Amino acid sequence: MWPVALPRLLLIAALSLVAVWPPAAAAASARVPDTRQLADFFDAAMPRGLEANHVPGAVVSVVGAGKTLFSKGYGLADRENGTPFDSGTSLVRIASITKLFTWTAVLQQVQRGRLDLHADVNRYLTTFRVPATYPQPITLAQLMNHTAGFEDRTIGVGARRKADVPPLGTYLAEHMPARIRPPGEVSAYSNYGAALAGYIVSQVSGQPYDRYVQDHILDPLGMRHSTASEPVPARLAAGQARSYDYEDGMYQRKPFVFDNLPPDGSISATANDMARFMIAHLENGPILDEPTARLMHQRSFAADPRIDGYAHGFKEQTVNGHRVIMHDGSWEGFQSALLLVPDADIGLFVSTNGMGGIDTVTELIPAFFNRFLPGDRAAPSAPPGKAATPVAGFYKPARTVESTIEKVLTLTGSSRLRVEDGGKLAFKGMTWSPLAPGLYQQDGGSQRLAFVTNGAGVTYAATDGPAYELIPWWDTPPANLVVVLVFAVTALTAVLGLPSAAALRRLRRRPVQTPRAWRAGRLLAGLAGAVGLVFVVMFALMLTGDTSILYGVPATLRVLLLLPPLFLALTVAAIATTVIGWRHRPIGILARGHQVTLLAGMLALVWFCLHWNLLGWQFG
């Protein structure tokens, strides 16, 4: 779907299904599984998942009790050359799991006294500044919790060649997203925020991001087959896995995509190396001292204390009653997830090299937890004060865009929340039952949802995964559908009706009695209607098609966006000439009424284009 051809954090929403899976049995504690049990499980589950979802291959590693318990590759890392996946040598692109390395680097610098998690980030920036849109400054802690309040853009986050990737500081300065809500209010995932944090680490350490990660994380942990550099260095290139999409019965190889925001997703690593990283976090060292490691794993934000939140960059998930700190990643065709279960001292990393790997991973994880980490989710604690009342309406993801053309994705990404009889909610294709004041639990599962209202009266529906913001009626899909239909119907009466009327008049040989200005107004309105109709149809096809803005705005979209200014100019000209010709008597009531209706329809589309940033080239 336009414009998210290679979306990130796909698994955050998908992993919300983990807790929905009925637990196999309740258990007071978890036992670290042995290698044979793990081999039996993965040898059965992984090939089945790969085949069902048309994924060439996968790699997995499991750690516990301070060591690697199991690691193995399945299927092919490179279909063209028939290269099998190897957990020790096959490098996968872990995408947004890179952020865990970035947050670890931030905590290392906090440990050294160079950074303060709660200081204004502008303290550490020298060549550009984050604007003071709100009285409250943005802090590193808020970047880690994704509560900085940035919008999250997609346009141009990728590059085809190394030469096309600008210096990180330059990109951050020239592509700073708008601040659309006060910091600390609600989590809204931000790739820019993670990249900004990585840049700050570079500023205070004096090292480029990839060099810093190599020297302070990869090398100390012995991760010899991993890198934060793009492209993968020559010494590791032979082990680089390829990724694929499966369409029309054929595998299509995905090209290597350079990340313009490296600290958010540039790392390539093997499963064995990722096991070392998981062990380091589960054992609270050696890349962080124990107090700092424990701090990093503590909850640092939740919209409501009764639902899952963030732990200094780790996403919390409650799975079968266990607190999991995790992250996922999606880039090119790779789909990956890393999950740590501190109370069981177990870690799981899995990565697939096909777009269908989303389904493979999100089927595998609940099965893994049901097999090795069963349990039940505890009852909620008391509410943190007066609970917010549920509000029915349309909600958009808090991770959204306001300042560019991407704002229009609100129309395709919003979901309706209904309050049903008995106080139940219907939202995101699921039913949620009241669990406590202001708190709901998914029927048949254990995912939770809480309502939160900020000081300005904005309402959020915050789940164990993403948060959603209530939108006003004029932003809802039904309201905007009405606006577009009003325009389309009135425009069709001009595009089809005016030529028919003119042809009929010529056929009857009736003289033209209306003044020239009036006729010009009618003609201009008809032309505006035709231009507007072409734009609406073409833009709808582009919005719902395969158009990608990963590398920037394609020429076809730039050309298409020539039509709204032309439409606006024709509409203004039609209004002006209509006013000039209005005073003449030969013009009938029906003609006047039709022209007013027609111009009202034109203005409806003008509002639509203005409101959704479609007038001008608003690409950020």
Secondary structure, 3 states (H helix, E strand, C coil): CCCCCCCCCHHHHHHHHCCCCCCCCCCCCCCCCCHHHHHHHHHHHHHHHHHHCCCCEEEEEEEECCEEEEEEEEEEEECCCCEECCCCCCEEECHHHHHHHHHHHHHHHHHCCCCCCCCEHHHHCCCCCCCCCCCCCCEHHHHHHCCCCECCCCCCCEECCHHHCCCHHHHHHHCCCCECCCCCCCCCCCHHHHHHHHHHHHHHHCCCHHHHHHHHHHCCCCCCCCECCCCCCHHHHCCECCCEEEECCEEEECCCCEECCHHHCCCEECHHHHHHHHHHHHCCCCCCCHHHHHHHHCCCECCCCCCCCEECCEEEEEECCEEEEEEEEEECCEEEEEEEECCCCEEEEEEECECCHHHHHHHHHHHHHHHHCCCCCCCCCCCCCCCCCCCCEEEEECCCCCCCHHHHHHHHHCEEEEECHHHCEEECCEEEEEEECCEEEECCCCCEEEEEECCCCCEEEEECCCEEEECCHHHCHHHHHHHHHHHHHHHHHHHHHHHHHHHHHHHHCCCCCCCHHHHHHHHHHHHHHHHHHHHHHHHHHHHHCCCCCCCCCCHHHHHHCCHHHHHHHHHHHHHHHHHHHCCCCCCCHHHHHHHHHHHHHHHHHHHHHHHCCCCCCCCC
